[in-house]
């Protein structure tokens, strides 16, 4: 489920979500459902694309060691959820028994360059979020609709870091987005993009230029967009605490040439003076500026000010970070092992999986627009605080790392 957190899933075919099923209007489908003889419970399948009793649930009830077969014809275009519907239904779904079945229109959907399958689910464990070891399912939390994890494709980081989705500048991307639930509605959003088209609730109605789309439990959406500039786009449930505290974070890495006309990056930074009305560029020297910190104590104090302006939102004022999202700075073996690596991350950013104090984190830190002095000060503050190894980082050390291309 997450780093150090194990969970026994109930699955279709060994994955959460189950296999993506692709059909076209008018197709006749013969469906085989097998229940492994080592299993303990009966299961079935309810495909929302099926017109018939229980979406096939009644015809597909299968005991361990048995196989059932039923047939259906798909007559309605759309993207549909399928799930187990054996009692207690919520428990089967909450343990991962869901997926998507696409029914394309005659002639198919418009062509795109990349297609991906993303399905959200909420999970209910006995232990709290991040509590290690094998975690059993908690029925009461399910009934109360209080999940410990809200994730894409079955686990924290399933489509992030080295497992991120990929595309190239200029390509069109289609996401088949589902929500297995069993309880929560998803506010699906991609940070850094606008959906050119949204097939609302997976049907034929198309909205254009959409920022965030609702995906109900047991529902879906198809979103199309063109990626225009290189970046790491972040897939989230914009009920945002779920993303940064419960795991619903994915990534789409876009590679290619920059387009400064579409996105310039930071062009200027200045001093904000409320009494004025314009940006005032920061001078190289300022005769009335406060004295430059020189002693270690002064530099640590200056670094704390930089930290509280730049770093605290992700790493928290106490340096403990956010579970499953942003790593701790407290007694950080990752920081203490390699100061040059720490400088590089502040200067150039970092995307992907790292291990800190025995736990894996998979998120994005953007490059910081700080001076060499500010980088040195904030790192000296971090190294001198929270039980770290008291490395004194100098502006000269930062300048040397900045010069490396």
ABEGO torsion letter per residue (X at the ends): XBBGBBBBBBBBGGBOBBBBBBBBBGBBBBBBBBBBAABABBBBBBBAABBEBGGGAAAABBBBGBBBBBBBBBABBEBBBBBBABOBAAAAAAAGBBBBBBBBBBGEBBBBABBBBBBBBBBBBABBBGBBEBBBBBAAAAAAGBBABBBBGGBBGABBEAABBBBBBGBBBBBBBBBAOAABBBBBBBBGBBBABBBBGGBABBBBGBABBBBBBGBBBBBBBBBABBBBBBBBBABAAAAAAAGBBBBBBBBEBBBAAABAEBABBBBBBAABABBBBBBABBAABBBBBABAAAAAAAAAAAAAAAAAAAAEAAGAEBBGABBBABGBAAAAABAAAAAAAAAAEBBEBBBBGGBBBBBBBBBBBBBAAAAAAAAAAAAABGGBAGBBBBAAAAAAAAABX
